[in-house]
Amino acid sequence: MEIAAFQELMETLYGEGDRERGMPSTVAWLAEEVGELAQAVRKGTREQQLWELGDVLAWLSSLANQLDLSLEEAAQRYVDNPPV
């Protein structure tokens, strides 16, 4: 699945509820999921790592949607002018 399609899917599935929850809560959920990913990387199985990567991507998409920003555009920076 392409990044833009995934971001749109997250908008369709969760956009209204995510906006009602608000950006501060979304950032908190994203941070929590990053912590769970870190734990899965340290001690988890491949399946758990994939699960947590998906959760991080979903919450990152939610935040991007609330900011009205494109993850695809954000990623393009690494194609056009990657930091070194």
mmCIF file of the N, C-alpha and C atoms, coordinates in Angstrom:
data_MODEL
# 
_entry.id   MODEL 
# 
loop_
_atom_site.group_PDB 
_atom_site.id 
_atom_site.type_symbol 
_atom_site.label_atom_id 
_atom_site.label_alt_id 
_atom_site.label_comp_id 
_atom_site.label_asym_id 
_atom_site.label_entity_id 
_atom_site.label_seq_id 
_atom_site.pdbx_PDB_ins_code 
_atom_site.Cartn_x 
_atom_site.Cartn_y 
_atom_site.Cartn_z 
_atom_site.occupancy 
_atom_site.B_iso_or_equiv 
_atom_site.pdbx_formal_charge 
_atom_site.auth_seq_id 
_atom_site.auth_comp_id 
_atom_site.auth_asym_id 
_atom_site.auth_atom_id 
_atom_site.pdbx_PDB_model_num 
ATOM 1   N N  . MET A 1 1  ? 0.846   -1.176  0.000  1.00 0.00 ? 1  MET A N  1 
ATOM 2   C CA . MET A 1 1  ? 0.000   0.000   0.000  1.00 0.00 ? 1  MET A CA 1 
ATOM 3   C C  . MET A 1 1  ? 0.891   1.239   0.000  1.00 0.00 ? 1  MET A C  1 
ATOM 4   N N  . GLU A 1 2  ? 0.521   2.218   -0.772 1.00 0.00 ? 2  GLU A N  1 
ATOM 5   C CA . GLU A 1 2  ? 1.270   3.466   -0.815 1.00 0.00 ? 2  GLU A CA 1 
ATOM 6   C C  . GLU A 1 2  ? 0.920   4.347   0.376  1.00 0.00 ? 2  GLU A C  1 
ATOM 7   N N  . ILE A 1 3  ? 1.856   5.202   0.743  1.00 0.00 ? 3  ILE A N  1 
ATOM 8   C CA . ILE A 1 3  ? 1.690   6.034   1.930  1.00 0.00 ? 3  ILE A CA 1 
ATOM 9   C C  . ILE A 1 3  ? 0.410   6.878   1.852  1.00 0.00 ? 3  ILE A C  1 
ATOM 10  N N  . ALA A 1 4  ? 0.177   7.524   0.718  1.00 0.00 ? 4  ALA A N  1 
ATOM 11  C CA . ALA A 1 4  ? -1.000  8.390   0.593  1.00 0.00 ? 4  ALA A CA 1 
ATOM 12  C C  . ALA A 1 4  ? -2.295  7.587   0.750  1.00 0.00 ? 4  ALA A C  1 
ATOM 13  N N  . ALA A 1 5  ? -2.319  6.398   0.194  1.00 0.00 ? 5  ALA A N  1 
ATOM 14  C CA . ALA A 1 5  ? -3.514  5.555   0.310  1.00 0.00 ? 5  ALA A CA 1 
ATOM 15  C C  . ALA A 1 5  ? -3.736  5.138   1.766  1.00 0.00 ? 5  ALA A C  1 
ATOM 16  N N  . PHE A 1 6  ? -2.656  4.823   2.464  1.00 0.00 ? 6  PHE A N  1 
ATOM 17  C CA . PHE A 1 6  ? -2.789  4.462   3.874  1.00 0.00 ? 6  PHE A CA 1 
ATOM 18  C C  . PHE A 1 6  ? -3.279  5.650   4.694  1.00 0.00 ? 6  PHE A C  1 
ATOM 19  N N  . GLN A 1 7  ? -2.732  6.821   4.424  1.00 0.00 ? 7  GLN A N  1 
ATOM 20  C CA . GLN A 1 7  ? -3.161  8.018   5.149  1.00 0.00 ? 7  GLN A CA 1 
ATOM 21  C C  . GLN A 1 7  ? -4.639  8.286   4.897  1.00 0.00 ? 7  GLN A C  1 
ATOM 22  N N  . GLU A 1 8  ? -5.089  8.108   3.683  1.00 0.00 ? 8  GLU A N  1 
ATOM 23  C CA . GLU A 1 8  ? -6.508  8.305   3.370  1.00 0.00 ? 8  GLU A CA 1 
ATOM 24  C C  . GLU A 1 8  ? -7.375  7.253   4.067  1.00 0.00 ? 8  GLU A C  1 
ATOM 25  N N  . LEU A 1 9  ? -6.899  6.013   4.121  1.00 0.00 ? 9  LEU A N  1 
ATOM 26  C CA . LEU A 1 9  ? -7.635  4.961   4.826  1.00 0.00 ? 9  LEU A CA 1 
ATOM 27  C C  . LEU A 1 9  ? -7.800  5.316   6.302  1.00 0.00 ? 9  LEU A C  1 
ATOM 28  N N  . MET A 1 10 ? -6.744  5.807   6.919  1.00 0.00 ? 10 MET A N  1 
ATOM 29  C CA . MET A 1 10 ? -6.833  6.195   8.325  1.00 0.00 ? 10 MET A CA 1 
ATOM 30  C C  . MET A 1 10 ? -7.830  7.344   8.507  1.00 0.00 ? 10 MET A C  1 
ATOM 31  N N  . GLU A 1 11 ? -7.872  8.266   7.551  1.00 0.00 ? 11 GLU A N  1 
ATOM 32  C CA . GLU A 1 11 ? -8.860  9.353   7.600  1.00 0.00 ? 11 GLU A CA 1 
ATOM 33  C C  . GLU A 1 11 ? -10.276 8.790   7.518  1.00 0.00 ? 11 GLU A C  1 
ATOM 34  N N  . THR A 1 12 ? -10.486 7.871   6.605  1.00 0.00 ? 12 THR A N  1 
ATOM 35  C CA . THR A 1 12 ? -11.810 7.278   6.427  1.00 0.00 ? 12 THR A CA 1 
ATOM 36  C C  . THR A 1 12 ? -12.241 6.506   7.673  1.00 0.00 ? 12 THR A C  1 
ATOM 37  N N  . LEU A 1 13 ? -11.343 5.697   8.215  1.00 0.00 ? 13 LEU A N  1 
ATOM 38  C CA . LEU A 1 13 ? -11.690 4.854   9.354  1.00 0.00 ? 13 LEU A CA 1 
ATOM 39  C C  . LEU A 1 13 ? -11.790 5.627   10.663 1.00 0.00 ? 13 LEU A C  1 
ATOM 40  N N  . TYR A 1 14 ? -10.876 6.553   10.892 1.00 0.00 ? 14 TYR A N  1 
ATOM 41  C CA . TYR A 1 14 ? -10.743 7.143   12.227 1.00 0.00 ? 14 TYR A CA 1 
ATOM 42  C C  . TYR A 1 14 ? -10.733 8.666   12.263 1.00 0.00 ? 14 TYR A C  1 
ATOM 43  N N  . GLY A 1 15 ? -10.806 9.328   11.115 1.00 0.00 ? 15 GLY A N  1 
ATOM 44  C CA . GLY A 1 15 ? -10.618 10.776  11.048 1.00 0.00 ? 15 GLY A CA 1 
ATOM 45  C C  . GLY A 1 15 ? -11.515 11.570  11.972 1.00 0.00 ? 15 GLY A C  1 
ATOM 46  N N  . GLU A 1 16 ? -12.795 11.303  11.948 1.00 0.00 ? 16 GLU A N  1 
ATOM 47  C CA . GLU A 1 16 ? -13.732 12.076  12.766 1.00 0.00 ? 16 GLU A CA 1 
ATOM 48  C C  . GLU A 1 16 ? -13.425 11.918  14.257 1.00 0.00 ? 16 GLU A C  1 
ATOM 49  N N  . GLY A 1 17 ? -13.256 10.686  14.686 1.00 0.00 ? 17 GLY A N  1 
ATOM 50  C CA . GLY A 1 17 ? -12.960 10.436  16.092 1.00 0.00 ? 17 GLY A CA 1 
ATOM 51  C C  . GLY A 1 17 ? -11.611 11.014  16.511 1.00 0.00 ? 17 GLY A C  1 
ATOM 52  N N  . ASP A 1 18 ? -10.632 10.923  15.618 1.00 0.00 ? 18 ASP A N  1 
ATOM 53  C CA . ASP A 1 18 ? -9.305  11.459  15.936 1.00 0.00 ? 18 ASP A CA 1 
ATOM 54  C C  . ASP A 1 18 ? -9.360  12.977  16.095 1.00 0.00 ? 18 ASP A C  1 
ATOM 55  N N  . ARG A 1 19 ? -10.110 13.653  15.231 1.00 0.00 ? 19 ARG A N  1 
ATOM 56  C CA . ARG A 1 19 ? -10.230 15.112  15.349 1.00 0.00 ? 19 ARG A CA 1 
ATOM 57  C C  . ARG A 1 19 ? -10.964 15.492  16.638 1.00 0.00 ? 19 ARG A C  1 
ATOM 58  N N  . GLU A 1 20 ? -11.967 14.719  17.015 1.00 0.00 ? 20 GLU A N  1 
ATOM 59  C CA . GLU A 1 20 ? -12.676 14.984  18.275 1.00 0.00 ? 20 GLU A CA 1 
ATOM 60  C C  . GLU A 1 20 ? -11.739 14.805  19.468 1.00 0.00 ? 20 GLU A C  1 
ATOM 61  N N  . ARG A 1 21 ? -10.866 13.811  19.400 1.00 0.00 ? 21 ARG A N  1 
ATOM 62  C CA . ARG A 1 21 ? -9.904  13.551  20.474 1.00 0.00 ? 21 ARG A CA 1 
ATOM 63  C C  . ARG A 1 21 ? -8.892  14.686  20.543 1.00 0.00 ? 21 ARG A C  1 
ATOM 64  N N  . GLY A 1 22 ? -8.487  15.214  19.388 1.00 0.00 ? 22 GLY A N  1 
ATOM 65  C CA . GLY A 1 22 ? -7.586  16.354  19.324 1.00 0.00 ? 22 GLY A CA 1 
ATOM 66  C C  . GLY A 1 22 ? -6.119  15.976  19.174 1.00 0.00 ? 22 GLY A C  1 
ATOM 67  N N  . MET A 1 23 ? -5.349  16.969  18.756 1.00 0.00 ? 23 MET A N  1 
ATOM 68  C CA . MET A 1 23 ? -3.930  16.739  18.499 1.00 0.00 ? 23 MET A CA 1 
ATOM 69  C C  . MET A 1 23 ? -3.117  16.397  19.741 1.00 0.00 ? 23 MET A C  1 
ATOM 70  N N  . PRO A 1 24 ? -3.329  17.061  20.878 1.00 0.00 ? 24 PRO A N  1 
ATOM 71  C CA . PRO A 1 24 ? -2.524  16.679  22.047 1.00 0.00 ? 24 PRO A CA 1 
ATOM 72  C C  . PRO A 1 24 ? -2.682  15.199  22.414 1.00 0.00 ? 24 PRO A C  1 
ATOM 73  N N  . SER A 1 25 ? -3.895  14.703  22.366 1.00 0.00 ? 25 SER A N  1 
ATOM 74  C CA . SER A 1 25 ? -4.117  13.289  22.670 1.00 0.00 ? 25 SER A CA 1 
ATOM 75  C C  . SER A 1 25 ? -3.522  12.393  21.591 1.00 0.00 ? 25 SER A C  1 
ATOM 76  N N  . THR A 1 26 ? -3.600  12.824  20.351 1.00 0.00 ? 26 THR A N  1 
ATOM 77  C CA . THR A 1 26 ? -3.024  12.043  19.262 1.00 0.00 ? 26 THR A CA 1 
ATOM 78  C C  . THR A 1 26 ? -1.515  11.929  19.425 1.00 0.00 ? 26 THR A C  1 
ATOM 79  N N  . VAL A 1 27 ? -0.874  13.031  19.778 1.00 0.00 ? 27 VAL A N  1 
ATOM 80  C CA . VAL A 1 27 ? 0.575   13.004  20.012 1.00 0.00 ? 27 VAL A CA 1 
ATOM 81  C C  . VAL A 1 27 ? 0.900   12.070  21.179 1.00 0.00 ? 27 VAL A C  1 
ATOM 82  N N  . ALA A 1 28 ? 0.082   12.105  22.214 1.00 0.00 ? 28 ALA A N  1 
ATOM 83  C CA . ALA A 1 28 ? 0.311   11.217  23.363 1.00 0.00 ? 28 ALA A CA 1 
ATOM 84  C C  . ALA A 1 28 ? 0.178   9.753   22.951 1.00 0.00 ? 28 ALA A C  1 
ATOM 85  N N  . TRP A 1 29 ? -0.836  9.433   22.158 1.00 0.00 ? 29 TRP A N  1 
ATOM 86  C CA . TRP A 1 29 ? -1.016  8.060   21.683 1.00 0.00 ? 29 TRP A CA 1 
ATOM 87  C C  . TRP A 1 29 ? 0.145   7.638   20.798 1.00 0.00 ? 29 TRP A C  1 
ATOM 88  N N  . LEU A 1 30 ? 0.593   8.552   19.929 1.00 0.00 ? 30 LEU A N  1 
ATOM 89  C CA . LEU A 1 30 ? 1.731   8.258   19.057 1.00 0.00 ? 30 LEU A CA 1 
ATOM 90  C C  . LEU A 1 30 ? 2.967   7.953   19.906 1.00 0.00 ? 30 LEU A C  1 
ATOM 91  N N  . ALA A 1 31 ? 3.218   8.767   20.912 1.00 0.00 ? 31 ALA A N  1 
ATOM 92  C CA . ALA A 1 31 ? 4.376   8.548   21.781 1.00 0.00 ? 31 ALA A CA 1 
ATOM 93  C C  . ALA A 1 31 ? 4.273   7.197   22.495 1.00 0.00 ? 31 ALA A C  1 
ATOM 94  N N  . GLU A 1 32 ? 3.076   6.862   22.951 1.00 0.00 ? 32 GLU A N  1 
ATOM 95  C CA . GLU A 1 32 ? 2.875   5.572   23.608 1.00 0.00 ? 32 GLU A CA 1 
ATOM 96  C C  . GLU A 1 32 ? 3.174   4.421   22.661 1.00 0.00 ? 32 GLU A C  1 
ATOM 97  N N  . GLU A 1 33 ? 2.703   4.557   21.416 1.00 0.00 ? 33 GLU A N  1 
ATOM 98  C CA . GLU A 1 33 ? 2.941   3.496   20.432 1.00 0.00 ? 33 GLU A CA 1 
ATOM 99  C C  . GLU A 1 33 ? 4.422   3.376   20.079 1.00 0.00 ? 33 GLU A C  1 
ATOM 100 N N  . VAL A 1 34 ? 5.140   4.494   20.039 1.00 0.00 ? 34 VAL A N  1 
ATOM 101 C CA . VAL A 1 34 ? 6.582   4.432   19.791 1.00 0.00 ? 34 VAL A CA 1 
ATOM 102 C C  . VAL A 1 34 ? 7.263   3.681   20.938 1.00 0.00 ? 34 VAL A C  1 
ATOM 103 N N  . GLY A 1 35 ? 6.808   3.913   22.154 1.00 0.00 ? 35 GLY A N  1 
ATOM 104 C CA . GLY A 1 35 ? 7.334   3.165   23.291 1.00 0.00 ? 35 GLY A CA 1 
ATOM 105 C C  . GLY A 1 35 ? 7.057   1.674   23.172 1.00 0.00 ? 35 GLY A C  1 
ATOM 106 N N  . GLU A 1 36 ? 5.869   1.324   22.749 1.00 0.00 ? 36 GLU A N  1 
ATOM 107 C CA . GLU A 1 36 ? 5.530   -0.091  22.565 1.00 0.00 ? 36 GLU A CA 1 
ATOM 108 C C  . GLU A 1 36 ? 6.372   -0.703  21.442 1.00 0.00 ? 36 GLU A C  1 
ATOM 109 N N  . LEU A 1 37 ? 6.638   0.077   20.401 1.00 0.00 ? 37 LEU A N  1 
ATOM 110 C CA . LEU A 1 37 ? 7.505   -0.407  19.325 1.00 0.00 ? 37 LEU A CA 1 
ATOM 111 C C  . LEU A 1 37 ? 8.917   -0.653  19.856 1.00 0.00 ? 37 LEU A C  1 
ATOM 112 N N  . ALA A 1 38 ? 9.421   0.274   20.656 1.00 0.00 ? 38 ALA A N  1 
ATOM 113 C CA . ALA A 1 38 ? 10.760  0.111   21.222 1.00 0.00 ? 38 ALA A CA 1 
ATOM 114 C C  . ALA A 1 38 ? 10.842  -1.173  22.050 1.00 0.00 ? 38 ALA A C  1 
ATOM 115 N N  . GLN A 1 39 ? 9.808   -1.437  22.825 1.00 0.00 ? 39 GLN A N  1 
ATOM 116 C CA . GLN A 1 39 ? 9.783   -2.660  23.624 1.00 0.00 ? 39 GLN A CA 1 
ATOM 117 C C  . GLN A 1 39 ? 9.732   -3.898  22.724 1.00 0.00 ? 39 GLN A C  1 
ATOM 118 N N  . ALA A 1 40 ? 8.944   -3.835  21.663 1.00 0.00 ? 40 ALA A N  1 
ATOM 119 C CA . ALA A 1 40 ? 8.845   -4.970  20.741 1.00 0.00 ? 40 ALA A CA 1 
ATOM 120 C C  . ALA A 1 40 ? 10.170  -5.213  20.024 1.00 0.00 ? 40 ALA A C  1 
ATOM 121 N N  . VAL A 1 41 ? 10.883  -4.147  19.708 1.00 0.00 ? 41 VAL A N  1 
ATOM 122 C CA . VAL A 1 41 ? 12.189  -4.299  19.055 1.00 0.00 ? 41 VAL A CA 1 
ATOM 123 C C  . VAL A 1 41 ? 13.162  -4.989  20.007 1.00 0.00 ? 41 VAL A C  1 
ATOM 124 N N  . ARG A 1 42 ? 13.106  -4.609  21.280 1.00 0.00 ? 42 ARG A N  1 
ATOM 125 C CA . ARG A 1 42 ? 14.025  -5.181  22.264 1.00 0.00 ? 42 ARG A CA 1 
ATOM 126 C C  . ARG A 1 42 ? 13.684  -6.627  22.616 1.00 0.00 ? 42 ARG A C  1 
ATOM 127 N N  . LYS A 1 43 ? 12.396  -6.902  22.808 1.00 0.00 ? 43 LYS A N  1 
ATOM 128 C CA . LYS A 1 43 ? 12.023  -8.191  23.388 1.00 0.00 ? 43 LYS A CA 1 
ATOM 129 C C  . LYS A 1 43 ? 10.950  -8.953  22.615 1.00 0.00 ? 43 LYS A C  1 
ATOM 130 N N  . GLY A 1 44 ? 10.420  -8.354  21.572 1.00 0.00 ? 44 GLY A N  1 
ATOM 131 C CA . GLY A 1 44 ? 9.266   -8.947  20.910 1.00 0.00 ? 44 GLY A CA 1 
ATOM 132 C C  . GLY A 1 44 ? 9.610   -9.841  19.739 1.00 0.00 ? 44 GLY A C  1 
ATOM 133 N N  . THR A 1 45 ? 8.589   -10.478 19.259 1.00 0.00 ? 45 THR A N  1 
ATOM 134 C CA . THR A 1 45 ? 8.709   -11.316 18.067 1.00 0.00 ? 45 THR A CA 1 
ATOM 135 C C  . THR A 1 45 ? 8.584   -10.449 16.817 1.00 0.00 ? 45 THR A C  1 
ATOM 136 N N  . ARG A 1 46 ? 8.898   -11.003 15.701 1.00 0.00 ? 46 ARG A N  1 
ATOM 137 C CA . ARG A 1 46 ? 8.738   -10.301 14.427 1.00 0.00 ? 46 ARG A CA 1 
ATOM 138 C C  . ARG A 1 46 ? 7.287   -9.867  14.250 1.00 0.00 ? 46 ARG A C  1 
ATOM 139 N N  . GLU A 1 47 ? 6.345   -10.719 14.605 1.00 0.00 ? 47 GLU A N  1 
ATOM 140 C CA . GLU A 1 47 ? 4.921   -10.402 14.492 1.00 0.00 ? 47 GLU A CA 1 
ATOM 141 C C  . GLU A 1 47 ? 4.554   -9.199  15.361 1.00 0.00 ? 47 GLU A C  1 
ATOM 142 N N  . GLN A 1 48 ? 5.059   -9.166  16.581 1.00 0.00 ? 48 GLN A N  1 
ATOM 143 C CA . GLN A 1 48 ? 4.801   -8.037  17.478 1.00 0.00 ? 48 GLN A CA 1 
ATOM 144 C C  . GLN A 1 48 ? 5.425   -6.746  16.939 1.00 0.00 ? 48 GLN A C  1 
ATOM 145 N N  . GLN A 1 49 ? 6.612   -6.856  16.377 1.00 0.00 ? 49 GLN A N  1 
ATOM 146 C CA . GLN A 1 49 ? 7.282   -5.691  15.795 1.00 0.00 ? 49 GLN A CA 1 
ATOM 147 C C  . GLN A 1 49 ? 6.481   -5.134  14.628 1.00 0.00 ? 49 GLN A C  1 
ATOM 148 N N  . LEU A 1 50 ? 5.995   -6.008  13.752 1.00 0.00 ? 50 LEU A N  1 
ATOM 149 C CA . LEU A 1 50 ? 5.160   -5.562  12.623 1.00 0.00 ? 50 LEU A CA 1 
ATOM 150 C C  . LEU A 1 50 ? 3.885   -4.896  13.118 1.00 0.00 ? 50 LEU A C  1 
ATOM 151 N N  . TRP A 1 51 ? 3.267   -5.481  14.136 1.00 0.00 ? 51 TRP A N  1 
ATOM 152 C CA . TRP A 1 51 ? 2.033   -4.935  14.721 1.00 0.00 ? 51 TRP A CA 1 
ATOM 153 C C  . TRP A 1 51 ? 2.267   -3.519  15.220 1.00 0.00 ? 51 TRP A C  1 
ATOM 154 N N  . GLU A 1 52 ? 3.347   -3.337  15.982 1.00 0.00 ? 52 GLU A N  1 
ATOM 155 C CA . GLU A 1 52 ? 3.640   -2.026  16.558 1.00 0.00 ? 52 GLU A CA 1 
ATOM 156 C C  . GLU A 1 52 ? 4.060   -1.015  15.495 1.00 0.00 ? 52 GLU A C  1 
ATOM 157 N N  . LEU A 1 53 ? 4.781   -1.449  14.474 1.00 0.00 ? 53 LEU A N  1 
ATOM 158 C CA . LEU A 1 53 ? 5.091   -0.544  13.361 1.00 0.00 ? 53 LEU A CA 1 
ATOM 159 C C  . LEU A 1 53 ? 3.815   -0.032  12.718 1.00 0.00 ? 53 LEU A C  1 
ATOM 160 N N  . GLY A 1 54 ? 2.843   -0.923  12.543 1.00 0.00 ? 54 GLY A N  1 
ATOM 161 C CA . GLY A 1 54 ? 1.554   -0.519  11.984 1.00 0.00 ? 54 GLY A CA 1 
ATOM 162 C C  . GLY A 1 54 ? 0.840   0.488   12.861 1.00 0.00 ? 54 GLY A C  1 
ATOM 163 N N  . ASP A 1 55 ? 0.888   0.270   14.181 1.00 0.00 ? 55 ASP A N  1 
ATOM 164 C CA . ASP A 1 55 ? 0.252   1.214   15.101 1.00 0.00 ? 55 ASP A CA 1 
ATOM 165 C C  . ASP A 1 55 ? 0.912   2.590   15.027 1.00 0.00 ? 55 ASP A C  1 
ATOM 166 N N  . VAL A 1 56 ? 2.241   2.614   14.991 1.00 0.00 ? 56 VAL A N  1 
ATOM 167 C CA . VAL A 1 56 ? 2.955   3.895   14.892 1.00 0.00 ? 56 VAL A CA 1 
ATOM 168 C C  . VAL A 1 56 ? 2.580   4.603   13.598 1.00 0.00 ? 56 VAL A C  1 
ATOM 169 N N  . LEU A 1 57 ? 2.555   3.854   12.505 1.00 0.00 ? 57 LEU A N  1 
ATOM 170 C CA . LEU A 1 57 ? 2.196   4.448   11.220 1.00 0.00 ? 57 LEU A CA 1 
ATOM 171 C C  . LEU A 1 57 ? 0.769   4.983   11.228 1.00 0.00 ? 57 LEU A C  1 
ATOM 172 N N  . ALA A 1 58 ? -0.133  4.265   11.864 1.00 0.00 ? 58 ALA A N  1 
ATOM 173 C CA . ALA A 1 58 ? -1.526  4.701   11.933 1.00 0.00 ? 58 ALA A CA 1 
ATOM 174 C C  . ALA A 1 58 ? -1.658  6.005   12.718 1.00 0.00 ? 58 ALA A C  1 
ATOM 175 N N  . TRP A 1 59 ? -1.012  6.094   13.884 1.00 0.00 ? 59 TRP A N  1 
ATOM 176 C CA . TRP A 1 59 ? -1.100  7.310   14.684 1.00 0.00 ? 59 TRP A CA 1 
ATOM 177 C C  . TRP A 1 59 ? -0.366  8.467   14.028 1.00 0.00 ? 59 TRP A C  1 
ATOM 178 N N  . LEU A 1 60 ? 0.740   8.187   13.340 1.00 0.00 ? 60 LEU A N  1 
ATOM 179 C CA . LEU A 1 60 ? 1.436   9.231   12.598 1.00 0.00 ? 60 LEU A CA 1 
ATOM 180 C C  . LEU A 1 60 ? 0.542   9.760   11.478 1.00 0.00 ? 60 LEU A C  1 
ATOM 181 N N  . SER A 1 61 ? -0.168  8.872   10.827 1.00 0.00 ? 61 SER A N  1 
ATOM 182 C CA . SER A 1 61 ? -1.112  9.278   9.786  1.00 0.00 ? 61 SER A CA 1 
ATOM 183 C C  . SER A 1 61 ? -2.226  10.134  10.352 1.00 0.00 ? 61 SER A C  1 
ATOM 184 N N  . SER A 1 62 ? -2.732  9.752   11.520 1.00 0.00 ? 62 SER A N  1 
ATOM 185 C CA . SER A 1 62 ? -3.777  10.537  12.165 1.00 0.00 ? 62 SER A CA 1 
ATOM 186 C C  . SER A 1 62 ? -3.288  11.948  12.453 1.00 0.00 ? 62 SER A C  1 
ATOM 187 N N  . LEU A 1 63 ? -2.087  12.055  12.978 1.00 0.00 ? 63 LEU A N  1 
ATOM 188 C CA . LEU A 1 63 ? -1.540  13.374  13.274 1.00 0.00 ? 63 LEU A CA 1 
ATOM 189 C C  . LEU A 1 63 ? -1.365  14.185  11.999 1.00 0.00 ? 63 LEU A C  1 
ATOM 190 N N  . ALA A 1 64 ? -0.829  13.576  10.962 1.00 0.00 ? 64 ALA A N  1 
ATOM 191 C CA . ALA A 1 64 ? -0.663  14.275  9.683  1.00 0.00 ? 64 ALA A CA 1 
ATOM 192 C C  . ALA A 1 64 ? -2.011  14.749  9.148  1.00 0.00 ? 64 ALA A C  1 
ATOM 193 N N  . ASN A 1 65 ? -3.033  13.910  9.258  1.00 0.00 ? 65 ASN A N  1 
ATOM 194 C CA . ASN A 1 65 ? -4.363  14.306  8.792  1.00 0.00 ? 65 ASN A CA 1 
ATOM 195 C C  . ASN A 1 65 ? -4.890  15.498  9.577  1.00 0.00 ? 65 ASN A C  1 
ATOM 196 N N  . GLN A 1 66 ? -4.702  15.494  10.891 1.00 0.00 ? 66 GLN A N  1 
ATOM 197 C CA . GLN A 1 66 ? -5.180  16.604  11.709 1.00 0.00 ? 66 GLN A CA 1 
ATOM 198 C C  . GLN A 1 66 ? -4.421  17.895  11.417 1.00 0.00 ? 66 GLN A C  1 
ATOM 199 N N  . LEU A 1 67 ? -3.157  17.752  11.018 1.00 0.00 ? 67 LEU A N  1 
ATOM 200 C CA . LEU A 1 67 ? -2.352  18.919  10.642 1.00 0.00 ? 67 LEU A CA 1 
ATOM 201 C C  . LEU A 1 67 ? -2.573  19.331  9.191  1.00 0.00 ? 67 LEU A C  1 
ATOM 202 N N  . ASP A 1 68 ? -3.370  18.543  8.469  1.00 0.00 ? 68 ASP A N  1 
ATOM 203 C CA . ASP A 1 68 ? -3.606  18.744  7.039  1.00 0.00 ? 68 ASP A CA 1 
ATOM 204 C C  . ASP A 1 68 ? -2.286  18.733  6.261  1.00 0.00 ? 68 ASP A C  1 
ATOM 205 N N  . LEU A 1 69 ? -1.459  17.737  6.584  1.00 0.00 ? 69 LEU A N  1 
ATOM 206 C CA . LEU A 1 69 ? -0.176  17.552  5.924  1.00 0.00 ? 69 LEU A CA 1 
ATOM 207 C C  . LEU A 1 69 ? -0.127  16.166  5.284  1.00 0.00 ? 69 LEU A C  1 
ATOM 208 N N  . SER A 1 70 ? 0.685   16.048  4.267  1.00 0.00 ? 70 SER A N  1 
ATOM 209 C CA . SER A 1 70 ? 0.839   14.800  3.535  1.00 0.00 ? 70 SER A CA 1 
ATOM 210 C C  . SER A 1 70 ? 2.098   14.069  3.972  1.00 0.00 ? 70 SER A C  1 
ATOM 211 N N  . LEU A 1 71 ? 1.945   12.828  4.417  1.00 0.00 ? 71 LEU A N  1 
ATOM 212 C CA . LEU A 1 71 ? 3.118   12.020  4.738  1.00 0.00 ? 71 LEU A CA 1 
ATOM 213 C C  . LEU A 1 71 ? 3.950   11.757  3.495  1.00 0.00 ? 71 LEU A C  1 
ATOM 214 N N  . GLU A 1 72 ? 3.284   11.659  2.355  1.00 0.00 ? 72 GLU A N  1 
ATOM 215 C CA . GLU A 1 72 ? 4.018   11.453  1.108  1.00 0.00 ? 72 GLU A CA 1 
ATOM 216 C C  . GLU A 1 72 ? 4.932   12.649  0.822  1.00 0.00 ? 72 GLU A C  1 
ATOM 217 N N  . GLU A 1 73 ? 4.421   13.852  1.032  1.00 0.00 ? 73 GLU A N  1 
ATOM 218 C CA . GLU A 1 73 ? 5.252   15.042  0.841  1.00 0.00 ? 73 GLU A CA 1 
ATOM 219 C C  . GLU A 1 73 ? 6.384   15.074  1.856  1.00 0.00 ? 73 GLU A C  1 
ATOM 220 N N  . ALA A 1 74 ? 6.105   14.694  3.087  1.00 0.00 ? 74 ALA A N  1 
ATOM 221 C CA . ALA A 1 74 ? 7.146   14.671  4.112  1.00 0.00 ? 74 ALA A CA 1 
ATOM 222 C C  . ALA A 1 74 ? 8.249   13.679  3.729  1.00 0.00 ? 74 ALA A C  1 
ATOM 223 N N  . ALA A 1 75 ? 7.863   12.530  3.215  1.00 0.00 ? 75 ALA A N  1 
ATOM 224 C CA . ALA A 1 75 ? 8.845   11.516  2.819  1.00 0.00 ? 75 ALA A CA 1 
ATOM 225 C C  . ALA A 1 75 ? 9.644   11.950  1.593  1.00 0.00 ? 75 ALA A C  1 
ATOM 226 N N  . GLN A 1 76 ? 9.036   12.750  0.747  1.00 0.00 ? 76 GLN A N  1 
ATOM 227 C CA . GLN A 1 76 ? 9.709   13.183  -0.487 1.00 0.00 ? 76 GLN A CA 1 
ATOM 228 C C  . GLN A 1 76 ? 10.999  13.942  -0.189 1.00 0.00 ? 76 GLN A C  1 
ATOM 229 N N  . ARG A 1 77 ? 11.072  14.586  0.953  1.00 0.00 ? 77 ARG A N  1 
ATOM 230 C CA . ARG A 1 77 ? 12.285  15.305  1.346  1.00 0.00 ? 77 ARG A CA 1 
ATOM 231 C C  . ARG A 1 77 ? 13.496  14.378  1.320  1.00 0.00 ? 77 ARG A C  1 
ATOM 232 N N  . TYR A 1 78 ? 13.295  13.123  1.677  1.00 0.00 ? 78 TYR A N  1 
ATOM 233 C CA . TYR A 1 78 ? 14.391  12.166  1.701  1.00 0.00 ? 78 TYR A CA 1 
ATOM 234 C C  . TYR A 1 78 ? 14.793  11.712  0.301  1.00 0.00 ? 78 TYR A C  1 
ATOM 235 N N  . VAL A 1 79 ? 13.927  11.941  -0.660 1.00 0.00 ? 79 VAL A N  1 
ATOM 236 C CA . VAL A 1 79 ? 14.258  11.664  -2.057 1.00 0.00 ? 79 VAL A CA 1 
ATOM 237 C C  . VAL A 1 79 ? 14.990  12.866  -2.643 1.00 0.00 ? 79 VAL A C  1 
ATOM 238 N N  . ASP A 1 80 ? 14.440  14.055  -2.411 1.00 0.00 ? 80 ASP A N  1 
ATOM 239 C CA . ASP A 1 80 ? 14.958  15.271  -3.029 1.00 0.00 ? 80 ASP A CA 1 
ATOM 240 C C  . ASP A 1 80 ? 16.221  15.799  -2.363 1.00 0.00 ? 80 ASP A C  1 
ATOM 241 N N  . ASN A 1 81 ? 16.250  15.777  -1.041 1.00 0.00 ? 81 ASN A N  1 
ATOM 242 C CA . ASN A 1 81 ? 17.364  16.405  -0.321 1.00 0.00 ? 81 ASN A CA 1 
ATOM 243 C C  . ASN A 1 81 ? 17.574  15.693  1.015  1.00 0.00 ? 81 ASN A C  1 
ATOM 244 N N  . PRO A 1 82 ? 18.067  14.456  0.994  1.00 0.00 ? 82 PRO A N  1 
ATOM 245 C CA . PRO A 1 82 ? 18.194  13.721  2.243  1.00 0.00 ? 82 PRO A CA 1 
ATOM 246 C C  . PRO A 1 82 ? 19.218  14.368  3.178  1.00 0.00 ? 82 PRO A C  1 
ATOM 247 N N  . PRO A 1 83 ? 18.897  14.403  4.473  1.00 0.00 ? 83 PRO A N  1 
ATOM 248 C CA . PRO A 1 83 ? 19.869  14.920  5.426  1.00 0.00 ? 83 PRO A CA 1 
ATOM 249 C C  . PRO A 1 83 ? 21.078  13.994  5.500  1.00 0.00 ? 83 PRO A C  1 
ATOM 250 N N  . VAL A 1 84 ? 22.227  14.570  5.660  1.00 0.00 ? 84 VAL A N  1 
ATOM 251 C CA . VAL A 1 84 ? 23.449  13.743  5.735  1.00 0.00 ? 84 VAL A CA 1 
ATOM 252 C C  . VAL A 1 84 ? 24.154  13.943  7.059  1.00 0.00 ? 84 VAL A C  1 
# 
